[in-house]
Amino acid sequence: MAQHEKFYLNGTWQLKKADETLLCPVEIPGSVLSGLTEHGLLEDPFYRMNEYPTRELLKNDFIFSREFELKKEEGRVYALCCDGIDTVADIFINGMLIKHVDNMHLRYRILCTNVLKNGTNNITVKIHSAIAYVNEHVPAAGKEIHYTACGAMEGNQYIRKAHSMFGWDWGPQLPDMGIWRDIFIDSYEKAELSDLHIRQEHIDGKVFLSAETKVMLPEKAQDGEIAEAEYLVLPQSAESNARILKESVGNNDSTLAENADNLEVKITLQTPDGKQISFSDGKCLVEDPKLWWPNGYGAQPLYTVRAELFLGREFLDAKELRIGLRTLTVSQEKDAWGEEFAFCINGVKIFAKGADYIPEDCIYSKITPERIYELLDTAVACHFNCIRIWGGGYYPADVFYDYCDEHGLIVWQDFMYACNVYELTEKLRESIIEETKDNAGRLRHHASLGLWCGNNEMESAWDHWGGFNDHSDTLKQDYLTMFEKLIPEALKSEDDVTFYWPSSPSSGGNFKDPDSDDVGDRHYWDVWHGEKPFSDYENYYFRFCSEFGFQSFPCKKTIDTFTLPKDRNIFSEVMESHQKNGSANAKILHYIAENFLYPKDFESLIYISQVLQAIAIKSGVEHWRRNRGRCMGAIYWQLNDNWPVASWASIDYFGRWKALQYFSRHFYADVLGSLKVSADAVYTPYLQNETIQEVSSDVTVFVKNMRGEVLFETSQRTECAPLSVEAMEPVSLKEVIEGRESEVFVEAVFTHSDGTVSRQVEMPKPYKHMQIEKAEITFDAKREGNLLTLQLKSDVLAFFVSVESDVDLVWSDNFMHLTGKEPYEITAILPECVEGMPKIWVRSLCDSWVTDYSQA
């Protein structure tokens, strides 16, 4: 047997009721819901109203168990490693209780040398219902909590479990339970390399790396049983390590203390082009570093650091990390407007473009690397440079951050606390510290890690949310202790480099105007919750908007997965059950009434809801990008769903793009042309350049009638410096438009020097009051291999043209306007399994309502 080995216990386990009645096999990583649904013992919990009986099922306890063969060797240390137990559980090996666990966000390492045996072993994990657990909690006097987040179950704050598993205003109440990540036996004989910490110092174009390592050593406890302890070992001379180890071990009976003279850690750095550089005395100089940049600003070269542990000439263990050489922090320099809040990478302040991420599924074992890659591929393709991991979910798997490293997505990482009042018990205090250290230690080396944030919306809630800020002063002090003392102190012990922000939104903590427009980050919800018009975005110049959103329905193909035909009315019980934001369906109708004619049928309503969502977010993003420098980030809520639902997501549960996702490809483009519309029909073109190269743009502003005939046009050219915005000459169109506001529209076409084009269409009146003609759209489809090409033409102007198919496709463009006579070409890549030509159909805005065009 090798000196250090891992024996994985993933695979087929047995799922049982609490009374030991066998239910079915279950694949681990897996859960109660994954096992029961896979074996047909539970109907799809997402179908119709199945959420509610499934929730009742989860009030029970369950048992996961399996047998495994182990060739146990004397003198070795054995530890059970659980990367994810959800959540409150008792773990037994061979009938002996080895650990009680209660935090799904924490990895557990449990010594089990003395309970394992050579040959057949049994492991049993008895998981207790999270619902029962929180219902049984009795708060201390003066710490009673009455607030519950919208859509969530009461008491979810009493357990260290993804809060959104108890429901949210977009998710079902399905607090599943299981072994949701890897579980394995870790075994070593002499020593294990347990930690590798790399720090960077950038000076005069060079990068100095320093390394710190820790080793796990076996030792005997007072009762004679085998234990272990972790010690700091500096990558330097064996003599120094001998002294350090002997001082650390002291009187403990460590098997290595006698041989510490020969213990050595060797560290090497492999450059992106394959060269090897050795560390000396724990340090390494990179004289010609290839710097890591976010998506759109440069490449993402990654270096590999490898540490090897030796005892004399005997190799014991190794650990590798991939790092990017960069400086990354948040700049908070004071300026004319207050205090900026901007990611600063390698000394360059960037405008953050992205969305808020939630778990991709309610059944966490279904969040596979493939689904993560597909989702993040979309983000990169749509010019995101940032992703915010929201605090009501979970800390994603390593592959999530690996992808962000490789593709340049800066990670805004919330700690897993959101929209709750917490009772800080001694048990929770210990769990907070452990959870913070564990996740910071796991993630700190990632080039993409840009910011740690204490929680989602809780400082703001304590400041002014009704029903939240009326809790006791003791609970308010608990908040300060958690997020302004415990977490930052624990974080600093593992990651003393990455920027920490106490809450989102915040102006820096201690309840000092957490919703300031002039300092820190902001969440903005007056458009949507406040039912303000889309133009209201232009009243605000936030320093960084980290959350704003607008709801829509998923496409009919997705709705069909959870409904019967009779359910397909937005006010049916099933549709309202798949809408967790109270009166949100009525809000969608309100915004339709403000902007569009009443949809003629269910599918048209779905389509219009997506168009509304796209227009809303486009309005905010383009406004804030026009004010780059004052505002330095627009992160919309939200990227994805965890089940099929009406929500703020731009990509639905099945990965199908809504109109918003297609729009993001345009409004997050590195070079963007947009129009600011002022009173008296003044249209000002803007050019925003989020690249490190100077660009120029030729813009033509047209006024056209509804048949596409040009009534007016004017052109101009401008240049824009890197990482800046340029306002062009305003164009007054009052004389052209006045008196025929319902008959004409304004179009601006920006042709950029980087080869891209921005197109903008603005209506003088709401679409519902425009005299839009019936469009007859034709298309030619051609397939070459897996490349599908469509040439679209319309006899008159066609707005928000949606191309749909019986095959799930991502088009190069969609929901676009056909405003010219020439064909408009879009493409898509067909899945390998598709033969022949898929069925394709097209709709545009005029198809969504009933109008007698014969009387025009």
Secondary structure in CASP SS format (residue, H / E / C, confidence):
PFRMAT SS
TARGET T0000
AUTHOR 0000-0000-0000
METHOD secondary structure of the structure
MODEL  1
M C 1.00
A C 1.00
Q C 1.00
H E 1.00
E E 1.00
K E 1.00
F E 1.00
Y E 1.00
L C 1.00
N C 1.00
G E 1.00
T E 1.00
W E 1.00
Q E 1.00
L E 1.00
K E 1.00
K E 1.00
A C 1.00
D C 1.00
E C 1.00
T C 1.00
L E 1.00
L E 1.00
C E 1.00
P E 1.00
V E 1.00
E E 1.00
I E 1.00
P C 1.00
G E 1.00
S E 1.00
V H 1.00
L H 1.00
S H 1.00
G H 1.00
L H 1.00
T H 1.00
E H 1.00
H C 1.00
G C 1.00
L C 1.00
L C 1.00
E C 1.00
D C 1.00
P C 1.00
F C 1.00
Y C 1.00
R C 1.00
M C 1.00
N C 1.00
E H 1.00
Y H 1.00
P H 1.00
T H 1.00
R H 1.00
E H 1.00
L H 1.00
L C 1.00
K C 1.00
N C 1.00
D C 1.00
F E 1.00
I E 1.00
F E 1.00
S E 1.00
R E 1.00
E E 1.00
F E 1.00
E E 1.00
L E 1.00
K C 1.00
K C 1.00
E C 1.00
E C 1.00
G C 1.00
R C 1.00
V E 1.00
Y E 1.00
A E 1.00
L E 1.00
C E 1.00
C E 1.00
D C 1.00
G C 1.00
I E 1.00
D E 1.00
T C 1.00
V C 1.00
A E 1.00
D E 1.00
I E 1.00
F E 1.00
I E 1.00
N C 1.00
G C 1.00
M E 1.00
L E 1.00
I E 1.00
K E 1.00
H E 1.00
V E 1.00
D C 1.00
N E 1.00
M C 1.00
H C 1.00
L C 1.00
R C 1.00
Y E 1.00
R E 1.00
I E 1.00
L E 1.00
C C 1.00
T C 1.00
N C 1.00
V C 1.00
L C 1.00
K C 1.00
N C 1.00
G E 1.00
T E 1.00
N E 1.00
N E 1.00
I E 1.00
T E 1.00
V E 1.00
K E 1.00
I E 1.00
H C 1.00
S C 1.00
A H 1.00
I H 1.00
A H 1.00
Y H 1.00
V H 1.00
N H 1.00
E C 1.00
H C 1.00
V C 1.00
P C 1.00
A C 1.00
A C 1.00
G C 1.00
K C 1.00
E C 1.00
I C 1.00
H C 1.00
Y C 1.00
T C 1.00
A C 1.00
C C 1.00
G C 1.00
A C 1.00
M C 1.00
E C 1.00
G C 1.00
N H 1.00
Q H 1.00
Y H 1.00
I C 1.00
R E 1.00
K C 1.00
A C 1.00
H H 1.00
S H 1.00
M H 1.00
F E 1.00
G E 1.00
W E 1.00
D C 1.00
W C 1.00
G E 1.00
P E 1.00
Q E 1.00
L C 1.00
P C 1.00
D C 1.00
M C 1.00
G E 1.00
I E 1.00
W C 1.00
R C 1.00
D C 1.00
I E 1.00
F E 1.00
I E 1.00
D E 1.00
S E 1.00
Y E 1.00
E C 1.00
K C 1.00
A C 1.00
E E 1.00
L E 1.00
S E 1.00
D E 1.00
L E 1.00
H E 1.00
I E 1.00
R E 1.00
Q E 1.00
E E 1.00
H E 1.00
I E 1.00
D C 1.00
G C 1.00
K E 1.00
V E 1.00
F E 1.00
L E 1.00
S E 1.00
A E 1.00
E E 1.00
T E 1.00
K E 1.00
V E 1.00
M E 1.00
L E 1.00
P E 1.00
E E 1.00
K E 1.00
A C 1.00
Q C 1.00
D C 1.00
G C 1.00
E C 1.00
I E 1.00
A E 1.00
E E 1.00
A E 1.00
E E 1.00
Y E 1.00
L E 1.00
V E 1.00
L C 1.00
P C 1.00
Q C 1.00
S C 1.00
A H 1.00
E H 1.00
S H 1.00
N H 1.00
A H 1.00
R H 1.00
I H 1.00
L H 1.00
K H 1.00
E H 1.00
S H 1.00
V H 1.00
G C 1.00
N C 1.00
N C 1.00
D E 1.00
S E 1.00
T C 1.00
L C 1.00
A H 1.00
E H 1.00
N H 1.00
A H 1.00
D H 1.00
N H 1.00
L E 1.00
E E 1.00
V E 1.00
K E 1.00
I E 1.00
T E 1.00
L E 1.00
Q E 1.00
T C 1.00
P C 1.00
D C 1.00
G C 1.00
K C 1.00
Q E 1.00
I E 1.00
S E 1.00
F C 1.00
S E 1.00
D C 1.00
G C 1.00
K E 1.00
C E 1.00
L E 1.00
V E 1.00
E C 1.00
D C 1.00
P C 1.00
K C 1.00
L E 1.00
W C 1.00
W C 1.00
P C 1.00
N C 1.00
G C 1.00
Y C 1.00
G C 1.00
A C 1.00
Q C 1.00
P C 1.00
L C 1.00
Y E 1.00
T E 1.00
V E 1.00
R E 1.00
A E 1.00
E E 1.00
L E 1.00
F E 1.00
L E 1.00
G C 1.00
R C 1.00
E E 1.00
F E 1.00
L E 1.00
D E 1.00
A E 1.00
K E 1.00
E E 1.00
L E 1.00
R E 1.00
I E 1.00
G C 1.00
L E 1.00
R C 1.00
T C 1.00
L E 1.00
T E 1.00
V E 1.00
S E 1.00
Q C 1.00
E C 1.00
K E 1.00
D E 1.00
A C 1.00
W C 1.00
G E 1.00
E E 1.00
E C 1.00
F C 1.00
A E 1.00
F E 1.00
C E 1.00
I E 1.00
N C 1.00
G C 1.00
V E 1.00
K E 1.00
I C 1.00
F C 1.00
A E 1.00
K E 1.00
G E 1.00
A E 1.00
D E 1.00
Y E 1.00
I C 1.00
P C 1.00
E C 1.00
D C 1.00
C C 1.00
I C 1.00
Y H 1.00
S H 1.00
K H 1.00
I C 1.00
T C 1.00
P H 1.00
E H 1.00
R H 1.00
I H 1.00
Y H 1.00
E H 1.00
L H 1.00
L H 1.00
D H 1.00
T H 1.00
A H 1.00
V H 1.00
A H 1.00
C C 1.00
H C 1.00
F C 1.00
N C 1.00
C E 1.00
I E 1.00
R E 1.00
I E 1.00
W C 1.00
G C 1.00
G C 1.00
G C 1.00
Y C 1.00
Y C 1.00
P C 1.00
A C 1.00
D H 1.00
V H 1.00
F H 1.00
Y H 1.00
D H 1.00
Y H 1.00
C H 1.00
D H 1.00
E H 1.00
H H 1.00
G C 1.00
L C 1.00
I E 1.00
V E 1.00
W E 1.00
Q E 1.00
D E 1.00
F C 1.00
M C 1.00
Y C 1.00
A E 1.00
C C 1.00
N C 1.00
V C 1.00
Y C 1.00
E C 1.00
L C 1.00
T C 1.00
E H 1.00
K H 1.00
L H 1.00
R H 1.00
E H 1.00
S H 1.00
I H 1.00
I H 1.00
E H 1.00
E H 1.00
T H 1.00
K H 1.00
D H 1.00
N H 1.00
A H 1.00
G H 1.00
R H 1.00
L H 1.00
R C 1.00
H C 1.00
H C 1.00
A C 1.00
S C 1.00
L E 1.00
G E 1.00
L E 1.00
W E 1.00
C E 1.00
G C 1.00
N C 1.00
N E 1.00
E C 1.00
M H 1.00
E H 1.00
S H 1.00
A H 1.00
W H 1.00
D H 1.00
H H 1.00
W C 1.00
G C 1.00
G C 1.00
F C 1.00
N C 1.00
D C 1.00
H C 1.00
S C 1.00
D H 1.00
T H 1.00
L H 1.00
K H 1.00
Q H 1.00
D H 1.00
Y H 1.00
L H 1.00
T H 1.00
M H 1.00
F H 1.00
E H 1.00
K H 1.00
L H 1.00
I H 1.00
P H 1.00
E H 1.00
A H 1.00
L H 1.00
K H 1.00
S H 1.00
E H 1.00
D C 1.00
D C 1.00
V C 1.00
T C 1.00
F C 1.00
Y E 1.00
W E 1.00
P C 1.00
S C 1.00
S E 1.00
P C 1.00
S E 1.00
S C 1.00
G C 1.00
G C 1.00
N C 1.00
F C 1.00
K C 1.00
D C 1.00
P C 1.00
D C 1.00
S C 1.00
D C 1.00
D C 1.00
V C 1.00
G C 1.00
D E 1.00
R E 1.00
H E 1.00
Y C 1.00
W C 1.00
D C 1.00
V C 1.00
W C 1.00
H C 1.00
G C 1.00
E C 1.00
K C 1.00
P C 1.00
F H 1.00
S H 1.00
D H 1.00
Y H 1.00
E H 1.00
N H 1.00
Y C 1.00
Y C 1.00
F C 1.00
R C 1.00
F C 1.00
C E 1.00
S E 1.00
E E 1.00
F C 1.00
G E 1.00
F C 1.00
Q C 1.00
S E 1.00
F C 1.00
P C 1.00
C C 1.00
K H 1.00
K H 1.00
T H 1.00
I H 1.00
D C 1.00
T C 1.00
F C 1.00
T C 1.00
L C 1.00
P H 1.00
K H 1.00
D H 1.00
R C 1.00
N C 1.00
I C 1.00
F C 1.00
S C 1.00
E H 1.00
V H 1.00
M H 1.00
E H 1.00
S H 1.00
H C 1.00
Q C 1.00
K C 1.00
N C 1.00
G C 1.00
S C 1.00
A H 1.00
N H 1.00
A H 1.00
K H 1.00
I H 1.00
L H 1.00
H H 1.00
Y H 1.00
I H 1.00
A H 1.00
E H 1.00
N H 1.00
F C 1.00
L C 1.00
Y C 1.00
P C 1.00
K C 1.00
D C 1.00
F H 1.00
E H 1.00
S H 1.00
L H 1.00
I H 1.00
Y H 1.00
I H 1.00
S H 1.00
Q H 1.00
V H 1.00
L H 1.00
Q H 1.00
A H 1.00
I H 1.00
A H 1.00
I H 1.00
K H 1.00
S H 1.00
G H 1.00
V H 1.00
E H 1.00
H H 1.00
W H 1.00
R H 1.00
R H 1.00
N C 1.00
R E 1.00
G C 1.00
R C 1.00
C E 1.00
M C 1.00
G E 1.00
A E 1.00
I E 1.00
Y E 1.00
W E 1.00
Q C 1.00
L C 1.00
N C 1.00
D C 1.00
N C 1.00
W C 1.00
P C 1.00
V C 1.00
A C 1.00
S E 1.00
W C 1.00
A C 1.00
S C 1.00
I E 1.00
D C 1.00
Y C 1.00
F C 1.00
G C 1.00
R C 1.00
W E 1.00
K C 1.00
A H 1.00
L H 1.00
Q H 1.00
Y H 1.00
F H 1.00
S H 1.00
R H 1.00
H H 1.00
F H 1.00
Y C 1.00
A C 1.00
D C 1.00
V E 1.00
L E 1.00
G E 1.00
S E 1.00
L E 1.00
K E 1.00
V E 1.00
S E 1.00
A H 1.00
D H 1.00
A H 1.00
V E 1.00
Y E 1.00
T E 1.00
P E 1.00
Y E 1.00
L E 1.00
Q E 1.00
N E 1.00
E C 1.00
T C 1.00
I C 1.00
Q C 1.00
E C 1.00
V E 1.00
S E 1.00
S E 1.00
D E 1.00
V E 1.00
T E 1.00
V E 1.00
F E 1.00
V E 1.00
K E 1.00
N E 1.00
M C 1.00
R C 1.00
G C 1.00
E C 1.00
V E 1.00
L E 1.00
F E 1.00
E E 1.00
T E 1.00
S E 1.00
Q E 1.00
R E 1.00
T E 1.00
E E 1.00
C E 1.00
A C 1.00
P C 1.00
L C 1.00
S E 1.00
V E 1.00
E E 1.00
A E 1.00
M C 1.00
E C 1.00
P C 1.00
V E 1.00
S E 1.00
L C 1.00
K H 1.00
E H 1.00
V H 1.00
I H 1.00
E C 1.00
G C 1.00
R C 1.00
E C 1.00
S C 1.00
E C 1.00
V E 1.00
F E 1.00
V E 1.00
E E 1.00
A E 1.00
V E 1.00
F E 1.00
T E 1.00
H E 1.00
S C 1.00
D C 1.00
G C 1.00
T C 1.00
V E 1.00
S E 1.00
R E 1.00
Q E 1.00
V E 1.00
E E 1.00
M C 1.00
P C 1.00
K C 1.00
P C 1.00
Y H 1.00
K H 1.00
H H 1.00
M C 1.00
Q C 1.00
I C 1.00
E C 1.00
K C 1.00
A C 1.00
E C 1.00
I E 1.00
T E 1.00
F E 1.00
D E 1.00
A E 1.00
K E 1.00
R E 1.00
E E 1.00
G C 1.00
N C 1.00
L E 1.00
L E 1.00
T E 1.00
L E 1.00
Q E 1.00
L E 1.00
K E 1.00
S E 1.00
D C 1.00
V C 1.00
L C 1.00
A E 1.00
F E 1.00
F E 1.00
V E 1.00
S E 1.00
V E 1.00
E E 1.00
S E 1.00
D C 1.00
V C 1.00
D C 1.00
L C 1.00
V C 1.00
W E 1.00
S C 1.00
D C 1.00
N C 1.00
F C 1.00
M E 1.00
H E 1.00
L E 1.00
T C 1.00
G C 1.00
K C 1.00
E C 1.00
P C 1.00
Y E 1.00
E E 1.00
I E 1.00
T E 1.00
A E 1.00
I E 1.00
L C 1.00
P C 1.00
E C 1.00
C C 1.00
V C 1.00
E C 1.00
G C 1.00
M C 1.00
P C 1.00
K C 1.00
I E 1.00
W E 1.00
V E 1.00
R E 1.00
S C 1.00
L H 1.00
C H 1.00
D H 1.00
S H 1.00
W C 1.00
V C 1.00
T C 1.00
D C 1.00
Y H 1.00
S H 1.00
Q H 1.00
A C 1.00
END
